Amino acid sequence: MIRVAIIGATGYTAREAIEILLRHAKAKVTYLTALPEECGQVAEIFPVFQGRLDLPVELMDLKKLAEKADVVLGCLPHRVSMGFVPQLLGAGVKVVDFSADYRLHEAAVYEKVYKVEHTDKENIKRAAFGLPELFREQIVGAELVANPGCYPTAAALAVAPLLQEGLAACDDIIVNAVSGATGAGRKASAAFHFPEMNENLFGYAVGTHRHQPEIDQILSDFAEKKVKVLFQPHVGSYDRGIVETIYCQPLKRVQDKELLAIFQKCYKDEPFVRVRQKPPGAKDVAGTNFCDLYPAAVGGKIVVFAAIDNLIKGAAGQAIQNMNIICGLPETMGLLNT
């Protein structure tokens, strides 16, 4: 049985990870930590766990954590996680980190995007990038996995087959995305106050979103050449889910049937990617670890539609997919009924 600790256990992604782990045949939640003002019984913080999980959320004690856990799911904010990861690795536990602190290869790029000095540059080099469908070989046997961002997960899976087949220009890709409000996390803010969000849709972070360099990096690594994407996110008045429409400039003429065949071939052995016959919606993937894709040739462009649950395939589900891989378990364990 894999013993799992969760640090930052009071956020939305931690709640989703606990829910999945309660159904996991070979893993068990054994230790939960959070800030002092957030501590208490997990069933009081999240009543959905009443009668299902009898654990306190407590201040982190590194020695206690190391005694109780084999793997840590780090549900901490960007800039905070890198203060804990070296200690966790030093204590001999494996880490799947939900933050962006180990996603970007270059510390200088991270520091420019997140406006803070990176204090654990050495572990950037050893972190595997946790998008299994594209980088599975890196993840096997890793001690530290950088769980991808939600927007980059959908974008990368949507574009990768086109780059693999040499069908799309690397410098003319537009990713237009909409996320549910949980993408902003559980912390209250004026923009996500109910009267502001209800029956509303708006763009944000125009030209400055921190997932832009991550998308560029994933696709450049996969294509083994420089890829540049224009990424524009929006947020809508629903709880969960990301829907993206990606526009690519084709390098040769291609028809819908050819595109579908290419995507089906690329992902035929991937349990969590479904190639659809029409554009997917947020409800099609809600509560699951699936990424649904639909490619089409439209108006001289290749258009790919993608949908994921931002809290599952975009965070907790993908983290447990990565945990399964590094622990030598079947990759789908705990997730196909999620």
N, C-alpha and C positions, 0 to 999 in steps of 0.2 A: 504494500500500500504506500503510495507517494503522499507524504505529509506536506501540506501547503500552508504557508503563512501569507497573509495579505497585509501590507503596510499601506496606510491611507485607506482604511477599510470602511469609511463612511460615505464615499462618493457613489455616483451612479454605476461606474464601471466595476467597482468592488462588489456592489450588490449583484450585478449580473454574473460576476465570476463565482460568487458564493452559490447562486442559484444553479449554475451549471455543475459546480463541484458536488453539490448535494445529490446529483444524479450520476455522478462519475463512478464507474465500477472499481477503479484502481487508485483513486485519489481522495483525500479527506482534508477538510479545513481543520487545522489544529491550533492556529494562533492568529489573532487579529490585533492590529495596532492603529492608533490615530493620535491626534493632538489632545492635550489634556481636556479641553472644553468639549471634545467630541466623544469622550470615552463613556462606557456604560455597557449594558447588555445588548448584544446585537439584535435581539428580538424586540427591544424597546426602540432602537434606532430605526430598524426596518421590521415592522410588525408582521410582514409576510413570512418571517422566519420563526414566528412563535410556534413552539412545539416541534420544530424541525432542526434547530441548531441552538444548543445551549452553551454559548461561549461569550466571554466578555470581550469588549474592545478596550484595550488597555494601552498604557504608555509602553513604548518599545524598550525591551530589555534584550540586548543583543545575545547575551549568554543563554537566556531562556528561549529565544527564537531559534538559536542554533541547535538547542537540545530537542526542540519540538518540530522542526521543519527540515525538509530536504530541498524544497523549492520555495522561492519568494516571488509573489506577484506584486510588483511595485506600482501601486496606483497613486503615485505622488505627482504633484505638478512639475512642469518644466522648471528648471533652475534649482529645485529642491532635491530631486532624486539623486543627483550626482554627489550629494553630501552623504548619502547612505550606502550607495552601491559598493564602494571600496570596502567598507566595513562588512557588508554582507558576504561579499566574495572572500574576504579574509577569514570569515567565520566558517567557510566551507560549504555554503549553500549556493545552489544555482539561482539565477535571477532572470525573470522576464520583466523587463522594465517598460511600463506604459508611457512614460514621458518621452520627450524629444531629445533628452540629454545625450543619448548614444546613437541616434539615428544618422546624423550627418558625419561624413568621413573627416571633414576638416574642422578643427576647433575654431579657426578664424571665421568660417562661414557661420557656425553656431553663434559665436559671439556677436556677429553683425546682426543676425536675425533676432536673437533673444536678449540682446543688450546687457549681457552679463559675462564675466569671465568664466570660462570653463575650468573647473578645479580638478578634473579627473581625466586629463587628456590621455593618459596611458591606457585606460580602459576603453576609450573610443576605438582603439586599434583591435581590441580582442572581441568586440561586440559583433555578433552575427545579426544581420538584418532579417527580421522575422516575417518575411512574406513567403511562405512555404512554396507556393505555386511557382515562384520565380527563382528562389534562392535556397531551396531545401538542403542542398549539400552543405551549405555554410552552417545550417542550424544543427545538424546531427552532431552530437557530442559537445555542443557549445555550453559554456558555463554562464554566459551573459548574452541575452537576446534583446535586441532593441525592437520592441513591438511597433509596427508602422502606424502612422496616422490614419485616420478614417478616410479623409478625402484622397490621400495618395494611394491607399489600398484599391479603391474602386477605379481610380484613373489609370494606375499601372496595369491592372488586370485587363482593362478595356483596350489599352493601346499596345501592349506587349505582342500580341499575335501579328499586328500590322508591321511592327518593326522587325520581328523575326522573319517575316516573309518579304521584307523590302518593299512594302506596299505604300508606306506613308513617309512624307518628308519629315525630317527630324527637327526642322526649324519652323514648322507651321502647324502647331497643334494647339487648339483652344479647348479648355476644360471649363464648362459652365456647370456649376453645382449648387444644389439646394440641400440643406441639412435641417433636421428637426432641432428643436430647442435644447434637447439634452446634450447636443454637441458643445454647448457652452459650459457644461458642468453644473454642479449643484449650488454653487455660490450665487447668492442673489445679486442682481444688478438692475439698474433702471431700464435698460434696453430690453431685458427679458422679463420684466414685470408683466403680469397677465394682461392688463389693459393695453399695453404697448404691443404685445405679441399677438393677441387674439385677432383673427381674421386679417392677418398682415403677412407681408413678404417683403424682404428688403435685402439688398446687397450690402456687403461690408468689406473692410480691409482691401480697398481697391488698389491693386498693384503692390500690396505689401503683406499679403497673408504668408505666415511662416511655413505653410505647407508647400509653397511654390518651390523653394530649393530642394525640398525632399522629393517632390515629383520628378523634377529634373534629374536628380541624382539616381533614383531608382531606374528610370528609363535609360539613362546614359550607361549605367552599369550593365543593364540587361542587353542593350544594343551594342555595347562596346564602342560607342561613339557618342559625341556630344549631342544631347537632345535638349531642346528648349521649348517650354510650354507656357502659354498664357493661361493663368488660372484665376477664375473669378467665382468666389463663393457667395451664397445667399443663405438666409435662414427663413424658415416658414413656420406657420403657427400649427405645428403638430409635434408630438413628443419625440419620435425616434425615426431614423431612416435617412439615408442619403440617396438622392437621385442625381446622376450626372449625365450630361449630354456632351460628347467629345467630338470635335470637328477636326478632321485631318485632311491634308492635301494629298491626293493620291499621286503616286509616281507612275502608275499605269492604269489603264481602264480595267475596272473590275465590276462584276455584277453581284447582286444580292446573294444568289445561290452560291457563288464562289466564296464570298465573305463568310457565309454561314458554315460552309464546309471547312474553311481555314480555322475558324474559331472552334468548331467541334473537334477537329483533329488536334489542335493545340491543347485543349482541356479535357480530352476524352478520359484521361486517367485521374483527373482532379475531382475528388468527391464534393468539394465545396464551390465549384464553379458550374453554373447552369447556363447553357446557351439557349436562348429563347427564340420563339418565332414572331415576337412582337416586343415593343418596348416595355420593360418591367417597371412596376411602381413600388413605392416604399412599403405598401402593405404586403406585397408578394414575398418580401424577405424579412418582415418584422419578426423578431424573436428567434431568428435562425443565424447560422454561420455561413449562409450562402452569399455568393456574389452572382447576380443574374445579369447577363449580357445579351445585347441584341445589336448586331452590326448591319448597316444598310448603305447602299450607294445612293446619294441624294444630291441633285443639283451640281454635279461635278465634284462633290466632296464625298469622303467616307465619314459617316456619322455612326458613332457607337453610343448606345444607351447602357448605363450601368446602374445597378441598385444594390445597396447593402444596408444592413442594420448597423448604424454607427456605434452602438453599444456592444454588438456581438462580433461580427466579422471586422468591424472597425476598432475593436478594443478587446473586450473580455474573452470572446469566443476564439479570436485569433491567438490570444495569449495562451489559452489552454491548448489550442492546436499546436502551438510551439512547445509548450510544456510536455505534451505527449511525445513529440519528436525527440526532445533532448533527454527524456527519461526512457526512451525505447519502447513506448507504448503504441498501440495502433493509433494513427493520427486522428481518426474520427471518434475516438472514445469520449463519451460524455456529450458529444456535439450533434450527432445526427437526430437526437430527440429533443434538441434545444430549439 
